[in-house]
């Protein structure tokens, strides 16, 4: 009788390396390791060989970078999504893509289950499993960190390292990097370890080596650099006059942003599972794209459409953060967002300087800004009659006068 097949989301780190071996032993199953290449770069080196040596029967390392940029990052940035006013959702937006590919592999391989190394305290377990449920409702999900048997065997890192040594599994776990890190095309996140103390200064000179995508703003060039981004229907299609696919746009903006120390965020956020957590993020290209997109909208988007979309930003960002990317409400919001972007086209010029993204000009062939109407000088078109404002103000003040009169009457005035 054929063995059960389990598809494991595999990174090659300590946790998933241990989990691969543990799943094979505990379930007497065939383990198919899957790694999504979403921009980890050198972290992917040697992964296939390591997974096979650890016990995987098959390894998938799929290049999903362009799909990630085109179908996940770009639609989210069209929505202007920002979680709790700071976080550009770099980790959150990657999880539904990973889950999507996992269930595709599971179907192709005839696997009955997928597994992941997310802990029972984090957001990723929710994101993986909600996406899987939306795409393949009958597939089993194995989350070892939520199983008492696994936690009893591995109460701490020391036991995991000892297990790895016993089974000849090479792992990198040292005090030189006392935090966890997650990297993709959009960002790098750092959390846990020394960062669990919110008073710990991650920007201190002694911690410069932690950051991989950006220089310290204090060490960035003393000369500002200009960059121009061209948009078509809300999507950036060219940088400095060179047309690019979304993947190459993100790579170019990461290079420029990193050079100037742009996109660092240090925040305490609210996890979906109920606790607060501290995260430090580097999102150099994303910070540039977010600012440029908003500037483009300011010139080309109708006021009421913008205000309607903006009223939904918090909701949209929470859906992404909490793992509801494939939920019908996110898809419905995306349809509204797509409609709102049909005229968000033109060019934005920005100045990059020591951690700052500074507006330096915006133009569009479909601009809604009319200098003849907005001018403080004489209006040659006479499109706006200043005298009309008298009635406009009187009508808007009517309910305020009525309410004030009632309050004065109550006070006996």
N, C-alpha and C positions, 0 to 999 in steps of 0.2 A: 504494500500500500504506500502511495506517495506521501512524503512528509508534508506537513503544513508549511506554507510559504508566508513569510512576514517581510514586508518592505519597511526598512528602518531609515528614518531621516538621519544621515550620518555626517558628522563634521570632522571626525578624526581626533577630536579632543578627548580628554580623560573620560567624561561622562558617557559619550556615545560609543567609545571604544569598549568600555566595560559593559555597557548595555548590549552591544552586539554579541559578545561572548556569553553573557548571562542569558540572553534570550535563546541562543542556540542550545545551551545546556538545559535550561529550565523547561522549554517547550519542545525540546527535541525537534526543532524546526529548521527549515532551510531559510537562511537570512539573506535577503537581497538588500545591499547597501545602496542608498541613493543620496547623492550630493548635488545640490543645485548650484551651478556656477552663476552667481548673481553679482559678481564683482569682488570676490575675496582675494583674488590675485595669488600671491605666493602661498597663501594658506591651503591651496589645493595641491601643492607639490607633494607627490608621493602618496596621495590618499588611496588610490586604487590598490597599490601594492600592500599598503598597511591594512586595508579592509579585508583583502583576500587572506593575508597572513593571520588576521585575527579570527577568521572563520567564515567570512561571507562567501556564499556560493557564486555570487554575481555582483558586479558593481556598475552602477550608472553614475556618470558624472556629466550632467547635461548643461550645455551653455544656454542659459535662459536670460542673458543680460539684455538683449534687444527687446524681448518680450516684456521683461521687467520694466524697462524704460518706457516702452510704447504703450503698453496696456494697463500698467499699474501706476507708475510714477506720474506720467503725463495727465491722465484723467483726474488723479488726486490733486495735482497742482492747479488744474483748471477750476477745481472747486474751492481753491484757496484754503485748503484744510490745514489747520494749526491746532494741535491739542493743548488745551489749557494755556493758550496764548503764547506758547514757546516751542513746543515740540513738533518738528516737521515729519514725524511718523515714519522714520527710516526703517526701523525694525518691524513695526506693525504692518506696513504695506508689503513686505517681502513674504510674510507667512502664508497668505492665501495662494500665492504663486507656487510656493514649495508644496503646499498641501494638494493643489491641483495636479501637479506633476506626479506626486506620490500615488494618488488614486489612479491616475492614468497607467502608471507602471504596474500597480497592483492588478488592474484589469488585464493588462497585456500578459502578465506572468501567471495569472490564475491564483494570485495570493488572496488569502481570506482575511488578512489583518495588516494594518500599518502600525508602526511604533515610532515614538519620539522620545527625546531625552529631556523634555521640558519638566521643570519641577512643579510640584503641587501648589506652590505659592505664587507663581508667575502668571503673566498674561499669555505667553506663547502656547501653553496647553489649551487654552480656550480658543485661540485663533486657529490652531491646527485642526482642532476637533470640530469647531463650528463649520469651517470650510469643508472638511471631509463629509460632514453630515449633509450639507447643502448639495454636494456633488455626487456622493455615493452613500445613500442613507443606510444601506445594509452592511457596510464594512465594519469590522471590529477594529477598535483602537486600543492599543496596549500602551499604557503610560507607567513604566516601571517605578518612577518616583512616587506614584500614588499607591503602590502595592506594598502592604506591610511586610511581606516576605523579602522584598528588595531592600527596604529601609532597615530592616533588622540585620541584614547581611552587610549593608554599607551605611552605618550610622554617621560616618564622616569621611573626609578626604583620605585620611591615613589608611583606612581599610580598602579604599578603592585603589590606592597606589600599591598596596601590598598585593592585592588581587592581580593587578596588572603585571607586577614583577613575577608573581608565581606562574602566570600564563605566558610570559614572554611578550607582553604587549608594550611597545614603546610609547611612553607618554611624556608630555612636558608639563610639569607642575612644580613651580618654584616660587620662592618669596620675592623674586625679582619683579614679578608682575602680580601684586596682591590684589587683583580685581579681575572680573570677567569682561570679555570683549566680544562684540558681534559686528562684523563688517559686511557691507555690501556696496553696490554702486552709488547709493544715495547717501550713506553715512557710515560712521562707526559709533557704536555705543559702548560706554564703560559703566560698570556697576558692580556692586557687592564689594567684599573685602574692605580695604581702607576707605572706600567711598561710602560705606554705610553710615559713617559719621558725617552729618550735614555741615559740621563746623570745619571739616577737613578742607583745606584750600587746594583745589585741583589746579588752580591757575598759578600757584607758587613756582618760582624758578626751579626748585628742586624736582618738580613734576613735569618738566618740559618733555622728557623722554616718553611720557605716556601717549602723547598725541602723534598720530601717524599721517593724517591727511593735511594738517595745517601747521604753519609756523606760529610761534607765539606772536600775537599782534605787535608786541613791543619790538620784536626782531624783524618784522615785515619791512619791505623796502620803504625808504623815506620819500620816494617819488610815487605819486598816485598813478594808476593805470586806468585808461578808459576802455570800455568794452561795449559793443553794440549787439543787441539781440533782436532778431527779426521774428515776428509772430504771424502765424496764419491761423485764424479761428481758435485762438487761445493756446496754440502749441508753438513752442520755439522751434524754428526750422533752419535758422542760420545764426552763426556767431561771427562777428567781425566780417560780414559779407560772404562767408563761406557756408554754403548749404550743407546740412548734416542730418543724418538719421538721429533719432532720440538718444541712442546709446552714445554716439560720438559727441552730442551736445553735452550730455552729463559728464563725460570724461574731460572735455575741454573746460567746462565750468569748474569742475573739481580742481583741475590744474591751476586755473586762475585764482579761484577762491583760496586754495591752500597756500599759494604763494603770498597772499596778502592777509593771512590769518583770519579769514572770514568764516562765520558759521558755527562758532562754538557756543554751546548752551549748557548750563549747569542748573538743574532744577530738581525739586522734589515734586513728584507727580502722584496722582491717584490711580492706582491699579484697579482693574475691573473687579478683581477678587476681594477688594475691600481695604487693602492696606496702602499706606504711602510708601514710596520708594524714591531713592535718590539716583538720578542718572546724569551722566555727562556725555554730551553728544558733539560730534564734528559733522557738519553738513555744509561744506563749503560751496559746492555747486548748487545745492538745493536752496541755500540762502540767497544766492544771486538770482536764480530762476524765480523764486517766490516774489522777490522785490520787483523784478522786471515785469512779471506778469501783472502784478497789481498796478504798476504804473501804466501799462498798456490798457488795462481795463478803465482806468480813470479817464482816459481820453475818448474811449470808444463805446463804453457800455451805458445803456440807458439808466437813468437814476433809479427808477422804481425796480427795474430788473436787478440792478446791483444790490439794492437794499433788501430785496426778497432773497436773493442768493446769500447775501451776508448773514441774514437772519438764520440761515440753515447751516452755516459753517460749523458751529459748535456741534450740532447734531451729526453732521457728516463726519467730522473728525472723530467723534466718539464711536461711530459705527466702525470706522477703520481701526481705531485703537482697540476696540473690544472684540474684533474678529468677525464682524458681520459684512465683510466685503461682498459675499455672494448672496446676501439677503435681499428680498424683494424691495425693501425700503431704500437700501443703498442704490439699487439699480434704478428705482424711480427718481431718486434725487439726482442721479447721474444724467438721466434724460433731461431734467430741467437745466442742469449745468451745461450740458452740450448745447442746448438751445440758446443759453445765455452767451455762449462764446462765438456765435456765428459772425460777429463783426469785430472781434478782438484781434485785429490785424494791424500791423505797422512795425515801427522800429523804436526801441528804447535804448538810450545811451546812459550808461552808469559809470561812476568813478569808484574804483576800488582803492581803499587806503586804510591800512592798519586796523583791520577788523571791521571796517565800515563799508556799507554799500550805499553810495550817495547818488541821488537822482541828478542827471546831467542833460536831460532832454528827451522828448518823446514826440513822435510824429506818426500820422496815419492818413491814408487816402480816404478813410471813412470816419474821420474825426468828428465828434459831436461838439467840439469846442469851436465856437465862432467868435473870433476877436472883435468883429464889428458889433456884436451884441454885448459881449462882456466888457467892452472898453469903458473907461471912465470919461473918455472924451465924447464928443458929439457922435451919435449913432447915424452913420450915413444911410443905413437901410431902414431906419425907423421901425425896426421889428419889435422893439420894446419901448412902450410908452410908460415913463416913470410915474405918470399920474395914475395909471391903472393899479399901482401898488396900494393906493389909499383904500379902495374898496376891498382888495384882497386882504389887507390887514384888518379892516373893520369886520369882515365876515369871520375871520379866524379868531378875532378877539371876542366875538359875541358870547360864546359859552363861558369864557373867562369872566366877562362882566356879570353874567347871570349868576355864576357860582359865587363871585365876590359879593354880590348883592345879598344873596341868601346868608352868607357867613356874617355880614354886617348886621343883617336883621336879627340873627340869632344872638349877636352880641349886644343888641339893643341900641345900635348906633343909627 
